[in-house]
Amino acid sequence: MPILEVEHLRKSFGQTLVLDDISFSMEAGDTLSIIGSSGSGKTTLLRCLNFLERPDEAIIRVRDEVLLDASHADRLSAQETRKKRLHFGLVFQSFNLFPQYTALQNVMLAEELLARETPGWKTHKAEITARIRAHAEDLLREMGLANRMNNYPHQLSGGQCQRVAIARALALSPDILCFDEPTSALDPELTGEVLRVIRGLAERNTTMVIVTHEMAFARDVSSHVIFMDDGRICEQGSPAEVFGNPQQERTRQFLSRYRDEN
């Protein structure tokens, strides 16, 4: 049974069609990389998956549960939308950490806010907070940030901020972890440290969807690759198929341009 199924997703902004009939599925433990030129709809697709944008048409299932049927999406309350969003964790290209909070507080925040909505929060506040703190500390240690937990974002490098953002996305144990160009704001040296973390997650069979311009990384780490062009899936398959033997001329043009630039 696929962990994620997306059927016939369409999204327009005004008269501009941004996503046109996007359909794909992935299994638990897969790493799906989405590649394509700027403006091809990659980020909008991630935002639709994370309920940050509402598609005009789509059916989205996670673990065979229909999370979204766009024909009934207007009936979803804000609380229902927040609950459905928990199936996904999203790491933004620009980190989006809260500058007034330490690395540890940034990672704890979402889980703590959820805990405050549970019936036992007031009675067991200290115990619940201690558990959340221990979980956040474990995640930051996994990210190699054991000695940076009490630093604020302005005291961290870009690579360290992105690793905090990854820990924060993992804190709620999402079914699917999504990355939107996770290294685009980093210089080459810092890019390597973030890619190593993502590679480690892939080796632990974390289910991930990665929008990336790092073609060599996508080729090496992915179990499946989608190439998007002009809001459509132009080609998809294994890394060997898409990178080694692309069937569509547009895919060949894109990969040839990438090789020329690098």
C-alpha positions in Angstrom: 0.0 0.0 0.0 1.5 3.4 -1.0 2.1 5.8 1.9 1.2 8.8 -0.4 -1.0 8.9 -3.4 -1.7 12.1 -5.3 -4.4 12.0 -8.1 -5.1 14.7 -10.7 -3.9 17.7 -8.8 -4.5 21.0 -10.5 -3.8 24.5 -9.2 -4.3 27.9 -10.8 -3.6 31.4 -9.5 -6.1 33.5 -11.3 -5.9 32.7 -15.0 -2.5 31.1 -14.7 -2.4 27.3 -14.5 0.5 26.4 -12.3 -0.1 22.6 -11.8 -1.8 20.5 -14.4 -3.0 16.9 -13.7 -0.2 15.9 -11.3 -0.5 12.2 -10.2 2.1 10.1 -8.5 2.5 7.7 -5.5 5.3 6.6 -3.3 6.0 3.8 -0.8 7.1 4.2 2.8 10.8 4.7 3.0 11.1 6.1 -0.5 13.0 9.3 -1.3 11.3 11.1 -4.1 13.2 14.0 -5.7 11.4 16.6 -7.8 13.5 18.4 -10.3 12.9 21.0 -13.0 13.4 24.6 -13.9 12.4 27.5 -11.8 8.7 28.2 -12.3 7.8 24.6 -13.2 5.5 24.3 -10.1 7.7 22.3 -7.8 7.3 24.5 -4.7 3.6 25.0 -5.3 3.2 21.2 -5.4 4.9 20.9 -2.0 2.7 23.7 -0.6 -0.4 21.9 -1.8 0.8 18.7 -0.1 1.4 20.6 3.2 -2.0 22.3 3.1 -0.4 25.7 2.6 -2.2 26.1 -0.7 -5.5 24.6 -1.6 -5.6 22.9 -5.0 -8.5 23.4 -7.3 -8.7 19.7 -8.0 -7.0 16.8 -6.3 -7.3 13.7 -4.2 -4.5 13.2 -1.7 -4.3 10.0 0.4 -1.8 9.1 3.1 -1.8 5.5 4.3 -5.0 5.0 2.3 -6.8 7.7 4.2 -8.2 10.5 2.1 -6.7 13.7 3.5 -8.0 15.9 0.8 -10.7 15.7 -1.8 -10.6 19.2 -3.3 -14.2 19.0 -4.3 -15.1 19.1 -0.6 -12.1 21.1 0.7 -14.2 24.2 1.5 -15.8 22.2 4.3 -12.6 21.7 6.2 -12.3 23.8 9.4 -9.0 25.4 10.4 -8.6 22.8 13.1 -9.1 19.9 10.7 -6.6 21.4 8.3 -4.0 21.7 11.1 -4.6 18.0 12.0 -4.2 16.9 8.4 -1.0 19.0 8.0 0.6 16.9 10.8 1.1 14.1 8.3 3.8 16.2 6.6 6.8 18.0 7.8 8.2 20.8 5.7 11.7 22.2 5.7 11.8 25.6 3.9 14.7 26.9 1.8 15.0 30.0 4.1 14.9 28.1 7.4 12.0 30.2 8.9 13.3 29.8 12.4 11.9 32.1 15.1 14.7 34.5 15.9 13.5 35.1 19.5 13.9 31.4 20.4 16.9 29.2 20.8 17.5 26.2 18.6 16.1 24.0 21.3 13.0 26.2 21.8 12.4 26.3 18.0 12.4 22.5 17.9 10.1 22.2 21.0 7.6 24.8 20.0 5.2 22.9 17.7 5.0 19.8 20.0 4.5 22.0 23.0 1.6 23.9 21.3 -0.1 20.7 20.4 0.4 19.4 24.0 -1.4 22.5 25.4 -4.5 21.4 23.5 -4.6 18.0 25.3 -6.9 17.5 28.3 -4.0 16.6 30.7 -1.8 19.6 29.9 -2.5 21.6 33.1 -2.2 18.6 35.4 1.0 17.1 33.8 2.6 20.2 32.4 6.0 19.7 33.9 6.2 16.0 32.9 5.0 16.7 29.4 7.4 19.6 28.9 10.3 17.5 30.1 9.4 14.7 27.6 9.2 17.2 24.8 12.5 18.8 25.8 14.2 15.4 25.9 12.9 14.6 22.4 14.0 17.9 21.0 17.5 17.4 22.5 17.8 14.0 20.9 16.9 15.4 17.5 19.4 18.2 17.8 22.1 15.7 18.8 21.2 13.6 15.7 21.7 16.8 13.7 25.2 17.3 15.2 24.1 20.3 17.2 24.6 19.0 20.8 26.7 22.1 21.6 24.4 24.6 19.9 21.0 23.9 21.6 21.0 27.2 23.5 22.2 29.3 20.6 19.8 31.7 18.8 19.5 31.6 15.0 21.7 34.7 14.6 24.5 32.8 16.4 24.3 29.9 14.0 25.6 29.4 10.5 23.2 28.8 7.6 23.9 25.1 7.6 23.3 24.9 11.4 20.0 26.8 11.0 18.9 24.4 8.3 19.7 21.5 10.5 17.7 23.0 13.3 14.8 23.4 10.8 15.1 19.7 9.9 15.0 18.7 13.6 11.9 20.9 14.0 10.2 19.2 11.1 11.0 15.8 12.5 9.7 16.7 16.0 6.1 15.8 15.3 7.1 12.5 13.6 5.5 13.2 10.3 4.7 10.4 7.8 6.4 12.3 5.0 9.2 14.8 5.4 9.3 17.5 2.6 12.2 19.7 1.6 11.9 22.8 -0.5 15.3 23.5 -2.1 17.0 22.9 1.3 20.4 24.1 0.1 19.6 27.0 -2.1 20.4 29.6 0.5 23.7 28.0 1.5 27.2 28.3 0.2 28.9 25.2 -1.2 30.7 24.2 2.1 27.5 24.5 4.1 25.5 22.7 1.4 27.5 19.6 2.0 26.7 19.3 5.7 23.0 19.6 5.1 23.1 17.1 2.2 24.9 14.7 4.5 22.1 15.0 7.1 19.4 14.3 4.4 21.4 11.4 3.1 21.5 9.9 6.6 17.7 10.2 6.8 17.4 8.4 3.5 19.6 5.6 4.8 17.3 5.3 7.8 14.3 4.9 5.3 12.7 8.2 6.2 10.0 8.9 3.7 10.9 12.1 1.9 9.9 14.4 -0.9 12.8 16.7 -1.9 12.5 19.6 -4.3 16.1 20.2 -5.3 18.5 21.7 -7.8 21.3 19.4 -6.7 21.2 16.9 -9.6 24.1 14.7 -8.4 22.5 14.4 -5.0 19.1 13.7 -6.4 20.6 11.0 -8.6 22.5 9.3 -5.7 20.0 9.5 -2.9 16.6 9.1 -4.6 14.5 5.9 -5.1 12.3 7.8 -7.6 12.6 11.1 -9.6 10.0 13.3 -11.1 11.0 15.9 -13.7 8.4 18.8 -13.9 8.1 21.2 -16.8 5.5 24.0 -17.1 3.3 22.6 -14.3 3.2 19.1 -15.5 5.1 15.8 -14.8 7.2 15.5 -18.0 9.0 12.3 -16.9 9.3 10.1 -13.9 11.1 6.9 -13.0 14.2 5.6 -11.1 17.3 7.8 -11.0 18.9 5.4 -13.6 16.0 5.9 -15.9 15.6 9.7 -15.6 19.2 10.7 -15.4 20.8 7.8 -17.4 18.2 7.2 -20.1 15.6 10.0 -20.3 12.8 9.4 -22.7 11.5 12.9 -23.2 13.4 15.5 -25.3 12.6 18.2 -22.7 14.2 16.1 -19.9 17.3 15.6 -22.1 17.5 19.4 -22.7 17.2 20.2 -19.0 19.8 17.7 -17.9 22.1 18.7 -20.7 21.9 22.4 -19.6 22.6 21.3 -16.0 25.7 19.4 -17.1 26.9 22.4 -19.2 26.5 24.8 -16.2 28.4 22.4 -13.9 
